[in-house]
Amino acid sequence: MDDMNDVGDMGGMGDGSAQKDVLNELGDDGLHEVAQVLDTDAEGAQRFVGETVTATEEAPAPEEEPPLTGVATLGGGLAGGLVGGALGKMSGPVANAVAKRTGLPPATVKRGVELLLPLVLAALAKRNASPKK
């Protein structure tokens, strides 16, 4: 699927610093993994990272869940499930936006977004936590 290479100029999409943070965190191996999922080259994967950053920034925040009560407050493995649930709720809208922007098949985009979303959210949180100059 060379669609990612045929999509118009997507370079520079997304916040530059967040995109650089995600690319740095991915490293060459991670970028290669994204490229494999998308069946594209490293350049196409980099453009996909930019589109994912942009779509994540523009996506509405997932609705907050009601506070846990009863047995659910006992902890254990629930924290991972809660975080995973939030990522799952966000991955659909982000994947749909990226699919529309790139023309790639939604199922392929969803797999790529699911790989990137934790890194993108961490980069955006880091950027938002930094004092503004």
ABEGO torsion letter per residue (X at the ends): XAAAAABBBABGBEBAAAAAAAAAAAEAAAAAAAAAAAGBBAAAAAAAAAAAAAAAAABBBBBBBBBBBEAAAAEEAAAAAAAAAAAAAAAAAAAAAAAAAAGBBAAAAAAAAAAAAAAAAAAAAAAAABBBX
